[in-house]
Amino acid sequence: MRIIFQIVFFVLGTPLLQAQNYIDLANLSYSITPQNQFEERDAQTQVEEVEFQFTFPQVLDDKNTFIANVMLESNALRLDPELTQRTTLTSLGLAFGFNYKYSDKLAITYLVIPKIASDLEHITSQGFQLGGLALATLNRNENLNYKIGLYANTEAFGLFLVPYIGFYYLSPSKRFEAYITTINGDINYMLTDKLHIGGDVNGLTSSYALANPYFGTSPEYFAKNTTEFFVYLRYPISKGLYFKAKAGYAITRTHKVFEQDDKVALGLSLFYLGDDRNQLNTPFQKGALFKFELLYRFQL
């Protein structure tokens, strides 16, 4: 989900937002945690994550822009202190749709998002998820716009909905940039002509089918819910290519395994309705994170 909203914010709003004079076409990131202590157990796990996304926007006419995107996310961690080997959980998805410009003030983006999310040992229908997004961008002036929309996905734990409300602001000097939304945000300042300093926060919910049961005989799935805060430095290493070094902390972090039929009535952003699921694995503690990103940005 985190990658989806990066796509939405930095690419799909561009036709309306005069202040934003760039498109982020590709992003590759790697994050790692120090050893995380399992609760009430003398055991630890390290969490490694790799994310990649590539976006291809194609302007069709003065009102329509076609959007295609490829997304890859991989997580490696021990699911439980009783398991000596780490499990790799992978999500491979596509997003495609279009952005329609209704007027000089209003444009709406529509996306369909199918993906496979599992440990990839055996790809079955249980790992298939289908999502969608509708997002409106309202241009207030050349320095400010607003966004409102809804993301929906068929996660392993049930239907998941995320209302999305936010704004983007770029100062007249072009040195201060900020976007704040209901699920993520970024504030950064240009210290020099090349060096930016900033901070961001991201809420992430995802789920993955497990090919083989780890804690019983019934099929299982893994559900991840985190809120991560980072401070970062961004520096260009060549034309259009930027490097970001980030250090942060997981404000919330849950990595849980449930039986496949153990679902919620409705997932709503960071909350769950009708959640009486029985967690099968041992949780581990919150902690620090370190992240490195390569970003390819096309200047308009």
VEXRO-682738 format. One line per 4 residues: number of its first residue (from 1); their letters; for each residue x negated, y negated, z of N, C-alpha, C. Coordinates in steps of 0.05 Angstrom, whole numbers. Example, Ala and Ser with C-alpha at 12.3 -4.5 7.8 and 13.67 -1.06 7.14 Angstrom:
<atoms>
1	as	-264,114,156,-246,90,156,-264,66,156 | -257,45,142,-273,21,143,-258,-1,157 $
</atoms>
This chain:
<atoms>
1	mrii	-16,24,0,0,0,0,-17,-25,0 | -40,-25,14,-57,-48,15,-65,-57,-13 | -73,-38,-30,-82,-44,-57,-59,-56,-73 | -35,-45,-69,-12,-55,-84,-9,-85,-80 $
5	fqiv	-10,-95,-55,-6,-123,-50,-30,-140,-58 | -54,-129,-59,-76,-143,-71,-71,-148,-100 | -61,-128,-114,-54,-131,-142,-33,-153,-146 | -12,-151,-130,10,-170,-132,0,-199,-128 $
9	ffvl	-15,-203,-107,-23,-230,-100,-43,-243,-120 | -64,-228,-126,-85,-240,-141,-81,-239,-171 | -63,-222,-181,-60,-219,-210,-33,-229,-219 | -12,-220,-207,15,-224,-218,25,-252,-214 $
13	gtpl	15,-266,-194,24,-294,-190,9,-314,-208 | -11,-306,-222,-28,-324,-237,-13,-341,-257 | 6,-330,-273,19,-347,-293,33,-371,-281 | 41,-370,-255,55,-392,-243,37,-411,-228 $
17	lqaq	15,-401,-217,0,-415,-197,-23,-430,-210 | -20,-456,-214,-40,-472,-227,-65,-474,-211 | -63,-474,-184,-87,-477,-167,-105,-452,-169 | -93,-429,-173,-108,-404,-174,-119,-400,-202 $
21	nyid	-144,-405,-207,-155,-405,-234,-172,-380,-239 | -164,-357,-228,-178,-333,-232,-160,-309,-231 | -169,-286,-242,-155,-261,-239,-175,-240,-229 | -168,-226,-208,-185,-204,-198,-177,-178,-213 $
25	lanl	-195,-169,-230,-190,-146,-247,-198,-119,-235 | -218,-119,-219,-228,-93,-208,-239,-98,-180 | -236,-77,-163,-246,-78,-136,-255,-50,-127 | -279,-48,-117,-289,-23,-106,-299,-29,-78 $
29	sysi	-289,-13,-58,-296,-18,-30,-303,8,-16 | -320,6,4,-328,29,20,-328,19,49 | -315,34,67,-314,26,95,-321,50,112 | -333,45,135,-342,66,153,-338,56,182 $
33	tpqn	-332,75,200,-329,68,228,-352,82,243 | -360,71,266,-377,86,284,-361,111,294 | -374,128,309,-361,152,319,-337,144,337 | -313,154,330,-289,148,346,-284,170,365 $
37	qfee	-279,163,390,-274,183,411,-245,193,410 | -241,219,409,-215,230,413,-205,226,441 | -180,220,444,-169,214,471,-170,239,489 | -182,235,512,-183,256,533,-198,281,524 $
41	rdaq	-215,278,504,-231,300,495,-260,292,491 | -278,310,494,-306,305,490,-314,312,461 | -302,296,443,-307,300,414,-303,274,400 | -315,271,377,-314,246,362,-310,252,332 $
45	tqve	-302,231,318,-301,233,289,-308,206,277 | -320,207,254,-325,183,238,-305,182,215 | -296,158,208,-277,155,187,-290,140,164 | -290,152,140,-301,139,116,-278,135,96 $
49	evef	-277,111,83,-256,106,64,-268,93,39 | -259,102,16,-267,91,-10,-241,82,-24 | -241,58,-35,-218,48,-50,-227,36,-76 | -212,41,-97,-218,29,-123,-192,22,-137 $
53	qftf	-192,-1,-150,-169,-9,-166,-178,-25,-190 | -165,-19,-213,-170,-34,-237,-144,-43,-249 | -142,-68,-256,-117,-79,-266,-120,-90,-294 | -101,-84,-311,-101,-94,-338,-76,-110,-343 $
57	pqvl	-77,-137,-344,-54,-153,-351,-55,-160,-381 | -33,-159,-394,-31,-166,-422,-8,-185,-427 | -14,-210,-434,7,-230,-440,21,-222,-466 | 47,-219,-465,63,-211,-488,74,-236,-503 $
61	ddkn	84,-255,-487,93,-280,-498,93,-300,-476 | 106,-323,-480,105,-345,-460,121,-338,-435 | 136,-317,-434,152,-309,-411,144,-282,-399 | 133,-264,-415,129,-237,-406,99,-230,-405 $
65	tfia	90,-218,-383,63,-207,-380,66,-178,-372 | 54,-160,-388,54,-131,-381,31,-126,-361 | 36,-109,-341,16,-102,-320,12,-72,-319 | -13,-63,-320,-20,-35,-316,-43,-34,-296 $
69	nvml	-42,-15,-278,-62,-13,-257,-67,16,-250 | -92,22,-244,-101,48,-234,-111,44,-205 | -103,61,-187,-110,59,-159,-121,86,-148 | -142,85,-133,-154,109,-121,-161,102,-92 $
73	esna	-153,119,-73,-161,116,-45,-168,143,-34 | -190,144,-19,-199,170,-7,-207,165,22 | -198,182,40,-205,181,68,-217,207,77 | -239,206,93,-251,230,103,-254,228,133 $
77	lrld	-243,247,148,-244,246,177,-236,274,188 | -243,278,214,-233,302,228,-205,297,238 | -187,315,232,-159,311,240,-155,317,270 | -173,333,282,-169,342,309,-196,351,320 $
81	pelt	-201,349,346,-226,358,357,-231,388,354 | -209,404,350,-212,433,347,-222,440,319 | -221,420,300,-229,425,273,-257,414,269 | -276,431,262,-304,423,260,-310,408,233 $
85	qrtt	-294,414,212,-299,402,186,-281,378,182 | -291,358,168,-275,335,161,-256,342,137 | -233,330,137,-213,333,116,-214,308,98 | -213,312,72,-212,289,54,-184,286,43 $
89	ltsl	-172,263,46,-145,257,38,-147,236,16 | -134,242,-7,-137,225,-30,-110,216,-42 | -109,192,-51,-86,181,-64,-94,171,-92 | -81,180,-113,-86,171,-140,-59,161,-152 $
93	glaf	-59,136,-159,-33,125,-168,-36,106,-192 | -13,101,-204,-11,82,-226,10,61,-218 | 7,37,-228,27,17,-225,31,4,-252 | 56,3,-261,60,-10,-287,88,-24,-287 $
97	gfny	89,-46,-301,113,-62,-302,107,-88,-316 | 122,-109,-309,118,-134,-322,125,-157,-303 | 114,-180,-310,120,-205,-296,136,-223,-315 | 160,-231,-307,177,-247,-324,180,-275,-313 $
101	kysd	173,-295,-329,174,-323,-321,202,-334,-328 | 218,-339,-307,245,-349,-311,245,-379,-317 | 226,-393,-304,224,-422,-308,196,-431,-300 | 190,-456,-301,164,-466,-293,160,-463,-263 $
105	klai	182,-458,-248,180,-456,-219,182,-427,-209 | 195,-410,-224,201,-383,-215,193,-361,-234 | 179,-341,-223,173,-316,-238,177,-293,-220 | 185,-270,-231,189,-246,-215,174,-223,-228 $
109	tylv	160,-208,-211,145,-184,-220,160,-159,-212 | 161,-140,-231,174,-114,-227,154,-92,-233 | 150,-74,-213,131,-52,-217,143,-26,-209 | 136,-5,-224,141,23,-217,114,35,-209 $
113	ipki	114,51,-187,88,60,-176,90,90,-169 | 84,108,-188,82,136,-181,54,143,-172 | 51,162,-153,25,170,-144,25,198,-133 | 2,210,-131,-3,235,-117,-19,229,-92 $
117	asdl	-10,239,-69,-24,234,-44,-25,260,-28 | -50,271,-27,-52,297,-13,-82,302,-8 | -88,326,3,-116,334,7,-127,346,-19 | -110,348,-40,-118,357,-67,-128,385,-69 $
121	ehit	-124,401,-47,-132,430,-49,-113,444,-68 | -87,438,-65,-67,447,-84,-48,424,-89 | -45,416,-114,-27,395,-120,1,406,-124 | 20,398,-107,47,407,-109,66,383,-109 $
125	sqgf	92,388,-112,111,366,-112,112,352,-85 | 104,365,-64,104,351,-38,85,327,-37 | 65,328,-53,46,305,-54,54,283,-72 | 76,286,-87,85,265,-106,101,244,-91 $
129	qlgg	95,219,-96,110,197,-85,117,177,-107 | 140,165,-104,149,145,-124,157,120,-110 | 144,98,-119,149,72,-106,157,51,-127 | 165,28,-117,172,6,-134,169,-20,-119 $
133	lala	167,-42,-134,163,-68,-122,177,-89,-139 | 191,-107,-125,201,-131,-138,192,-155,-122 | 179,-174,-135,167,-197,-121,171,-223,-136 | 183,-242,-123,188,-268,-134,166,-288,-125 $
137	tlnr	157,-304,-144,137,-325,-138,150,-352,-144 | 151,-370,-124,163,-396,-128,142,-417,-125 | 137,-433,-146,116,-453,-146,127,-479,-133 | 114,-486,-111,122,-511,-97,109,-535,-110 $
141	nenl	82,-534,-113,67,-554,-127,41,-542,-136 | 22,-558,-146,-2,-547,-157,-21,-534,-136 | -15,-538,-111,-32,-527,-89,-18,-506,-72 | 8,-502,-76,23,-485,-58,45,-470,-73 $
145	nyki	46,-443,-66,69,-428,-76,79,-409,-55 | 103,-399,-58,115,-380,-39,121,-354,-53 | 121,-332,-38,128,-305,-49,148,-291,-30 | 166,-277,-43,185,-261,-28,193,-237,-44 $
149	glya	193,-214,-31,199,-189,-46,203,-165,-29 | 205,-142,-41,209,-117,-27,194,-95,-41 | 179,-79,-24,165,-55,-33,179,-31,-22 | 183,-10,-37,195,15,-28,179,38,-38 $
153	ntea	177,59,-22,162,83,-30,173,108,-15 | 172,131,-29,181,156,-17,157,169,-4 | 150,161,20,128,172,35,135,200,45 | 114,215,54,119,242,64,137,242,88 $
157	fglf	138,220,103,155,219,127,183,209,121 | 189,201,96,215,191,89,213,164,74 | 236,152,69,237,127,55,223,105,71 | 206,89,57,191,68,70,196,42,56 $
161	lvpy	204,21,71,210,-5,59,193,-26,72 | 183,-45,56,167,-67,67,177,-93,55 | 192,-109,71,198,-136,62,172,-153,61 | 170,-170,41,146,-185,36,152,-214,33 $
165	igfy	142,-231,52,146,-260,51,119,-273,57 | 112,-292,41,86,-305,46,83,-330,29 | 59,-342,32,52,-366,16,22,-366,10 | 15,-381,-11,-12,-385,-19,-18,-415,-20 $
169	ylsp	-42,-423,-10,-49,-451,-10,-78,-454,-17 | -84,-473,-35,-111,-481,-42,-114,-511,-39 | -133,-519,-22,-137,-547,-17,-144,-563,-42 | -138,-589,-43,-145,-605,-66,-175,-605,-72 $
173	skrf	-192,-601,-52,-221,-600,-56,-230,-573,-68 | -211,-553,-68,-217,-525,-78,-236,-510,-59 | -241,-521,-35,-260,-508,-17,-246,-490,4 | -221,-495,10,-206,-479,29,-183,-465,15 $
177	eayi	-181,-439,20,-161,-422,8,-148,-405,29 | -122,-401,28,-108,-385,48,-83,-372,36 | -78,-347,43,-51,-336,40,-44,-321,65 | -19,-325,73,-9,-312,97,17,-299,90 $
181	ttin	20,-273,97,44,-258,91,53,-242,116 | 75,-228,112,85,-211,134,68,-187,139 | 51,-179,120,35,-154,124,5,-158,121 | -3,-180,109,-32,-184,106,-38,-214,103 $
185	gdin	-63,-221,103,-70,-249,100,-100,-252,97 | -107,-275,86,-135,-282,81,-139,-312,83 | -159,-320,98,-167,-349,99,-196,-350,95 | -205,-367,76,-234,-369,70,-241,-398,64 $
189	ymlt	-267,-404,68,-277,-431,63,-303,-430,49 | -307,-448,30,-332,-449,14,-353,-464,29 | -373,-450,40,-394,-463,55,-413,-477,36 | -420,-464,14,-437,-475,-7,-424,-470,-34 $
193	dklh	-437,-477,-55,-426,-471,-82,-423,-442,-87 | -437,-425,-72,-436,-396,-77,-426,-380,-53 | -431,-389,-29,-425,-373,-5,-398,-381,7 | -381,-361,11,-355,-364,24,-356,-349,50 $
197	iggd	-343,-360,71,-339,-346,96,-309,-344,100 | -299,-322,111,-271,-319,114,-263,-297,134 | -237,-293,136,-226,-272,153,-201,-262,140 | -196,-236,143,-171,-225,133,-160,-204,152 $
201	vngl	-134,-199,149,-120,-179,165,-102,-163,146 | -101,-137,149,-85,-120,131,-71,-98,148 | -45,-95,143,-30,-73,153,-28,-52,132 | -33,-27,140,-33,-5,120,-17,19,131 $
205	tssy	1,29,115,16,53,121,14,72,97 | 6,96,101,5,116,79,8,144,90 | 14,163,72,18,190,81,8,209,59 | 1,234,67,-12,253,49,-1,281,56 $
209	alan	5,296,35,13,324,38,-12,341,44 | -9,360,61,-31,379,68,-25,406,56 | -44,416,41,-40,441,26,-36,465,45 | -52,466,66,-51,488,85,-45,477,113 $
213	pyfg	-28,491,128,-23,482,156,-47,485,174 | -53,464,190,-75,464,208,-67,472,237 | -41,468,244,-33,471,272,-10,491,275 | -4,506,255,18,525,257,21,540,231 $
217	tspe	45,548,225,50,563,200,67,548,180 | 80,526,189,97,510,172,80,489,157 | 88,481,133,74,460,118,73,434,134 | 52,419,130,47,394,146,40,371,128 $
221	yfak	41,347,140,31,323,126,17,305,146 | 0,287,135,-16,268,150,-5,240,146 | -1,225,167,9,198,165,-11,178,178 | -16,157,165,-36,137,174,-23,110,176 $
225	ntte	-28,97,199,-17,70,204,-38,53,218 | -48,33,205,-69,16,217,-64,-13,212 | -74,-30,229,-76,-58,225,-105,-66,230 | -118,-77,210,-147,-82,211,-153,-112,207 $
229	ffvy	-170,-122,224,-179,-150,222,-209,-151,216 | -216,-168,196,-244,-170,188,-253,-199,186 | -278,-204,191,-291,-229,183,-311,-221,161 | -316,-239,142,-332,-231,119,-348,-255,107 $
233	lryp	-368,-247,91,-383,-266,74,-380,-256,46 | -375,-274,27,-373,-267,-1,-394,-283,-17 | -408,-268,-35,-430,-281,-50,-431,-270,-78 | -434,-287,-99,-436,-277,-126,-463,-265,-132 $
237	iskg	-463,-241,-144,-489,-228,-150,-494,-229,-181 | -474,-235,-196,-477,-241,-225,-451,-254,-234 | -449,-262,-259,-426,-275,-269,-401,-258,-266 | -382,-267,-250,-357,-253,-245,-358,-231,-225 $
241	lyfk	-381,-223,-216,-384,-201,-197,-392,-211,-170 | -376,-204,-149,-380,-214,-122,-384,-191,-103 | -400,-196,-83,-405,-177,-61,-394,-188,-35 | -379,-171,-21,-367,-179,5,-377,-160,27 $
245	akag	-388,-171,48,-396,-156,71,-377,-163,94 | -365,-142,106,-343,-147,125,-348,-131,151 | -342,-143,173,-343,-130,199,-316,-135,213 | -305,-114,225,-279,-118,236,-272,-98,258 $
249	yait	-246,-98,265,-236,-81,286,-208,-72,279 | -202,-47,285,-175,-36,281,-158,-44,305 | -141,-63,301,-123,-72,323,-104,-50,331 | -93,-36,311,-77,-12,315,-88,10,297 $
253	rthk	-88,34,306,-98,56,289,-84,82,298 | -68,94,281,-56,120,286,-61,138,262 | -71,162,267,-75,182,247,-61,207,257 | -38,214,247,-22,235,258,-15,257,238 $
257	vfeq	-12,281,248,-4,304,232,23,313,242 | 42,318,224,69,328,231,77,351,212 | 96,366,221,108,386,203,122,372,180 | 122,385,158,133,373,133,162,364,136 $
261	ddkv	178,379,151,206,372,155,211,353,177 | 190,344,191,193,326,214,191,297,203 | 214,284,198,214,259,185,228,238,202 | 227,213,193,241,191,206,266,184,190 $
265	algl	285,169,202,308,161,188,301,140,167 | 283,121,175,275,100,156,249,88,167 | 229,84,149,206,69,156,209,40,147 | 205,21,164,209,-7,158,184,-23,167 $
269	slfy	166,-29,148,141,-43,153,125,-27,173 | 120,-38,197,104,-24,218,122,-10,238 | 148,-8,233,167,5,251,181,28,238 | 190,47,256,204,71,246,231,73,261 $
273	lgdd	252,78,246,278,82,258,284,112,259 | 294,121,281,300,150,284,275,167,285 | 255,157,299,229,171,300,227,187,325 | 232,213,324,229,231,346,210,254,338 $
277	rnql	191,248,321,172,268,310,153,278,332 | 144,302,329,126,315,347,98,315,335 | 80,299,345,53,298,335,37,323,342 | 24,335,322,10,360,325,-19,357,332 $
281	ntpf	-32,336,325,-61,333,329,-66,313,352 | -92,312,360,-100,295,382,-108,267,371 | -97,245,381,-105,219,371,-133,211,379 | -145,192,364,-170,181,373,-168,151,376 $
285	qkga	-187,139,388,-185,112,398,-190,91,375 | -180,67,381,-186,44,363,-215,37,364 | -225,22,344,-253,14,345,-261,-3,322 | -288,-7,319,-299,-24,299,-299,-12,272 $
289	lfkf	-301,-29,251,-303,-20,224,-323,-38,209 | -336,-27,189,-354,-42,172,-346,-35,143 | -345,-56,126,-334,-52,99,-351,-68,80 | -355,-57,56,-370,-69,35,-354,-68,9 $
293	elly	-352,-90,-5,-336,-92,-29,-351,-104,-53 | -345,-93,-76,-353,-105,-101,-328,-114,-116 | -327,-139,-124,-303,-150,-136,-310,-163,-162 | -295,-155,-183,-299,-168,-209,-276,-188,-214 $
297	rfql	-283,-213,-217,-264,-235,-219,-268,-249,-246 | -246,-252,-261,-246,-266,-287,-236,-294,-283 | -253,-314,-289,-245,-342,-286,-229,-350,-311 | -207,-364,-306,-190,-373,-328,-200,-400,-338 $
</atoms>
